[in-house]
Amino acid sequence: MDCRRHALWILVLCCWLPPVALAQTLPFGISLPPSLNFATSPAPVGSGARAQGRAIAFIAVADDATAALHNPAGLVQLQEPEASVVGSYYVRLERQDVTQLGIRVEDQTFGNAELNYLSGVYPFRLLGRNVVVSLNYQRLFDLKGATDVAAPFTTIDGLQQVRSRQDGGLFTISPAVAVQITPTFSIGAAFNIWPDLFGNGWTQDVTVRGQGFVASGPRVVPFLSNGRITEDFSFQGFNATIGLLWNINAVFTVGGVVRTPFTARLTREHASSLTVTLQDGSAPVTTSNAFTERLDLDMPLSYGIGLAARLSDNLNLSLDVSRVHWSDFKLQESSRTDVLLVENGAPSGKGRAVLRGQGNDTTSVRLGAEYLWLLPKLIIPFRAGFFYDPEPGERGTDNFFGFSLGSGISVKKFIFDLAYTFRTGTVQSSATETTVYQHTLFGSVIYHF
């Protein structure tokens, strides 16, 4: 056997982390991937069935408790104490078109039910001005994802299968306040506490199975490898959402919002093990690793402007344009030198590129409408909207489009709202083009005291 070829077999190509992270390997270059990665980029979660029903074109509307997320200045429009709760359920389908020879990537279907929003609101008068305070739970990012990849080893004659499951999300506990400066102009702020509580973060569970042939002395023998990685990332930080609302006249309203950037602290708990068995009667070889470390994650600046037009007592329209500086979204590189790596472990997905700030900044455009059916004792709203909402991608930007529909009903002190959103786009990666279809249902209940 050529000694140079044999030497290549014991190299480990670090595909998921930078080359400075050395690998602790078993014989023959067989090793595990670190799962310091997102299966996809963080997906912002819009709050509220009313806002979702009009495609979240809500910056210049912001007339319910979810204004703490969309535009805190809009809270001054609430005239009675209220409590609200919003739930959501989504189904996401990912259809893979593999573009790299020798790679197999499975289609995925997964879903999740979650508490989307929870709030309490109290308005009062202070120095002759309307003031509103609120306390809010906001789920802001969803981090659920799945990957199943089969790919040949790069330096070994064999095949490796990687199965990765990611779950979790990011939420804030946000006290908010809004003040009416003049009869037509108000400002507001939400103070977002991202607590290291109740699973605020994400987990990853990765299994790796390999089989093939390696040189053992003068012979070429078959081998089997089985590995497992579990990781838990806890997230904590603080930032602010600042908004303004200006009623220009009886028809037009303008709103603006800024979400400040911040650096979050991550606690990463890692555990991994790998067993390699040569099919020549020799004993299996096993290695394992466990550690905890702290890392920084830079969260991006985002801002938006909205325009609303009340065309009649029945019909109003809204338009939002927002931008997120995803190029500033970066995860500190791990200093660990004992992380188990895998060659060609997950060629699909864009998480690694996005975490390094390689995705482009994105600009979303949303158009929404609400029509009120006025009955003698009842008002029934009909809402609809369209949106362009791109994601940061491995190759710059992944384009996503969608539409939404919604309605509601008021019964005594209760208001019930429902919304449906459809979102679709294509994710580009080095090995696949993934077409995504996502269906989401939102339901909310508001109680006025």
N, C-alpha and C positions, 0 to 999 in steps of 0.2 A: 504494500500500500504506500502511495506517495506520501512522504512525511509532511509536505506542505499542505496536502489536502487534509491529512489527519489533524494538523494544527488548526485549520479553519473550523473543524467540527467543535473545537473547545472554545471558540469565540462566542460571545453573547452580544447580539445587536440590540441596542437599547432603543426600542421603537416608541415607548410611551413617555420616557423621561429624557432630559438632555444627556449628552455623552458623559458629563462629569459625574453622573451617578453610577458608580461601579456596581457590578452584579456579584452577589454571592451565589455561586453556581455549583451544581452537582457535576459529576463527570460527563463528558461528551457534550457540554454546552447546553444541556436541557435545563430550563429554568422557568420561573413564573413571572407574570406581568404584575407590576404595581398597578393598583387601580386608582391612582391619583389622577382622576380624569372625570369629566362628565360624560355620560352617554350621549348627551346633546347639550346645547347651550341652555342656560337658565331661561325658562319661558315665563315672562311676566304674566301675572294673573290679574285681569281686570275685575274690580269688585262691583257687586250690586246688580240685581236683575233689571232695574230701571235703566241704568247706564248701559248694560250689555244689550238691552233691547234696541237701543239706538246706536249700536256699534261702538260704544264708549266715546262717542263724540259729546263729551260731557263737561269740558273745562269751563265753558261759558254758561252752562246750565246749572250743574252742581247744586241741585235743590233737594237733596236728601242727605242722610247721615254719611253716605260714602263720599261726600265732598271732602272729608278729611284726607282721602287718597287723591281724588281727582283735582280738587281746588278748594283748599280749606276756607278761602274767603266766602265761598257759597253757603257756608253754615249759617250766616246771618239771615238767610231766607227762611229758616225754620222758626216758627212762631210758638210752638208748643213743645213741652218736654215729650220725648219719645224714646222708645227702645226698638231696636231692629236686629234681625238675624237673617243671614243669607247663606244658603247651601248651594253646592254645585256638584254635578257629576259629568264626567267626560269619558268618551271612548276615542282612542287614538289608533289609527291604522297606518302602518308603515310598509310600503311596497318597494322592494329592492330591485334595482336594475344594476347588476354587477358589471363593472367596466374593466376590471383587472383579471387577467387570465389566471386560472388556478385557484381563485378565491370563491368561496360559497358563503353567502350571507342570507340568513333566513328572514322572511317577512315577520312582522310583529303586530299583535293586537293586544292592547292593554287599556285599562281604565282606572278611574279613581273617584271616590266620593269624598268630599271634604267640607269642612266649615270654611266658608269663603269670607264672611264678615260678621262682626258682632259689635254693637255699639249702644251707648246711652248718650242722650243729648239733653242739655238744659239751657234754655234761653232766658235772659233777664235784661234789665235796663241798668246802665251805669253812667252817671254824669250826662244823662239825657241821650245816650246812644244805645243802640241795640248791641248786645254782646251775647255770644253763644259759646258754651264750652261743651266738650264731648270727650268720651273715652272710647277707644276703638281697638278691636282686634282686626288685623288685616293680613290675609294670606297674600303675599306679593309675588313669590316665585314658586313654580312647580319644577321639581327635579327628578321626576319619575322617568325611567328609560330602560330599555332592554336591548341587548346585542347578542346574537349567536353567529359566530364566524368559524369557518373551517378553512385553513390555509396551509400550504406546505411550509416546512421549515426552510429557512434561507440557507443554512449551512449544513443541514443534516438531511439525509434521505428519509423523509417521513412526512406525516400530516399531523397538524395540531388543531384541536377544537377548543374554542374559548366561548364560555357562556357567562355573560355579565348581566346582573340585575341591579338596578339602582332605584332607590325609593327615597322620598322625603320632600321637603319644601322649606321655604323661608317665610317667616311671619314677623309682624311687629305688634307691640302694645303701644298705642299712640294716643296720648292726650292731645287735644287740639283746642284752639281758641280762634274766634273770628270777631272782628270789631267793625261796626259800621262807622266809617270816618265821616262821611256826608250821606245825605239821603240817596245818592246814586253811586257811591264808591265805598268799597269795603276791602279789608285785608284780613289774612288769616294765616295760621301756621299750625302744622302738626309736628310733634316731636316724637320721632320714631325710635323706640327702644327695641332692638333686636336681641331678645334675651337668650341666654344659653339654658333654656328650659323646655320641657315638653317635646323633646325631639326636634328642636329648631336646627335644621341641618339636613344631612343626607347620609345614607348608608349604601355600601356596595358589597355585593356578594358575587365572587368570580370563581368559576371552576375551569380548570384547564386539563385536557386529556390529550396525550400524544402517543404516537406509535410510529415505528420506522426501523431503520437499520443503522448501526454505528460500528466502527472498527474497535475491536477488543483484542489487542495484541495482533497476531497474524490473521485473525478471523473477522468476518463481518457477521454480527449477530443481531437478531431483532430485539427491540426494547418496547416497554410500555411505561408511560409516565402519568401520574395523577396528582393534581395540585388543587389547592383551595386558598382563596384570599377573602378575608372579611375586613371591612374598614368602616369606621364610623367617624363622621365629620360633624363636630358641634360648632355652631356659628353664633357670634355675638358682635354687636356694634351699635352705633348711634348715628342718626342723621336727621335732617329736617325737610319737610315739605312746606314751601312758602307760596302763597297764592294771592291774587288780586282779582276783583270783579268790578266792572264799571258798566252801569246802565247808561248808555250813551243817550238814548231817547226811548220812546214807547215801543220801538221796534227792535233796535239792535242792542246787544250786550256783548262786551268783550271780556275775556278772562285770560289770565296767564298763570303759569305754575312752574316752579323750579324745585327739583329734588336734588339736594346737595350730595356730592360724592363723599365717600368715607372709606376708611380702611378697617375691614372686619378682622377679628381674631378667630382663627380656626384651631380647634383641637382635633388632631388626627390620631385615632387609635387603630393600629394595624396588627393583624395576625395572619400568618401564612405558613403553609407547609407543602412539601413536595416529596413524592416518592417515585423513584425510578427503579425499574426492574429489568435486568438483562435476561433474555430468554435462553440462558446457558446454564441454569442451575445455581447461579450465584445468588447470594442474599440481597434483598432489596436495599437500596440506599435512600435514607430519608434526611431531609433537613427542614428546619422550621425557624420562624422568626416572629418576634412580637415587640412592639415599641409604641410609645406615645410621643408626639411632638406638637409644637405650636407653629402655625404659619400665618402669614398675612394675606388677605385677599382684598385687592383694590376694587371697590364698587364704583360704577360710573356715574358721572353727572348726567341728568336728563332734564328736559324742559319742554314746554309746549305753550301754544297759544290757541285760543278758541274764539269763535264767533257764533252767536246765536241770533236768530231772527224770528220774532213773533209776528207772523203774517196775518193772524186773526186770532179770535178767542179760541178757535179750534185747532189751528195748525201752527207748529213752530219747527224750524230747521236749525241744525247746528253743524259746524265744521271745525275739526281739530287738526292741527299739524304739530307733531311732537318729534323730538330728536333724542337719541341715546348715544352717548360717547363710549361705545363698546371697545374702542381701541385702547381705552384706559382700564379695561377690566382684565386684571392680571393676578395670577396666583404666584406667591413667592415659591421659588424652586426649593425643593427639599434638599437639605444638606446630608441626608442619610447616604452612607456608602455601603450599606448592607441590605439594600432592598433587592428582592428577587425579581428578575426581569424575564421577559419573553421576547423572542424574535418573531416579528410579523404577527403579533398577538391580536390586534384589533384594527385592521386597516380601514374599517368602516367607521363612520361617525366623525364629528368635527370638534369634539370636546377639547382635545389637546391644543388645537390651533386657537380656539376661542380663549382658552385660559391663558395663553401667552400674549393676548392682545393683538392677534393677527386678523381678527374680524374687523370689518369696516364699521364706522359709525352708521346708524340707521335712522331714517326719517319715515315716520308713519303718517298716513293721511286717513281721516275718518269722517264720514258724512252720515248724519242721522236725522230722523224725523219722528215727530209724535203728532198724532191726530186724536183729538178728544171727541168722543161721541157723547153729546150732552143730552141726558134724559132728565125728566122732571125730578127724580129722586136719586139719580145715579149718574156717574161719569165713568165711562169705559175708555181707556186709552188704547190706541193701536200704535206700535212702534216698529221701526225698521231702520236698517242702516247697511252701509257698505264700507269696506276698509281695505287699505293696503298696509300691511304690517310686516316688514322684512325682519329677518333675523341675521345676526352676525354669523359668518360662515368661514369654513376653511379656505375658501377661495375669494373671500371678501364679503359678499352679501348673498343670502338665500331669500328669494322673493316669496312672500305669502300674501294671499288674498282671502276675502271672505265676506259673509253677510250675516245679518242677525234679524230676528223677529221677536216681538214681545207684546205683552198685554198685561192687564191687571184689573182689579176690582176693589172697591172700598165697601166695607161692611161695618157700620157704626164706627168704632174707634180703630178698627183694623184696616190695613191696606195690604193686599196680596198682589204680588207681581211674579210673572214668569217670563223667561227669555230663552231663546235658542240661538246658538251661534255655530256657524260652519266655517271652518278655516282650512285652507289647503295650500301647499307649496312644495317645492323640491329642494332637498338638502344635497349639496355637492360635497363629495369627499374623494380621497385618492383612489378608492376602490369601487365606490357605488354612487348612483344617483337615487336617492330615497324620496319617493313621493309620499307625502303625508296628507292624511284626511283626518280631521278632528271634529267631533260633534260634542257640543257642551250644552247642558241644561242648567239654568239658574232659577232658584226660587227664593223669594224673600217675603218676610212678614214684618210689618211696621205697626207698632202700637202707640197711639197718642194718649197721654195721660190727661 
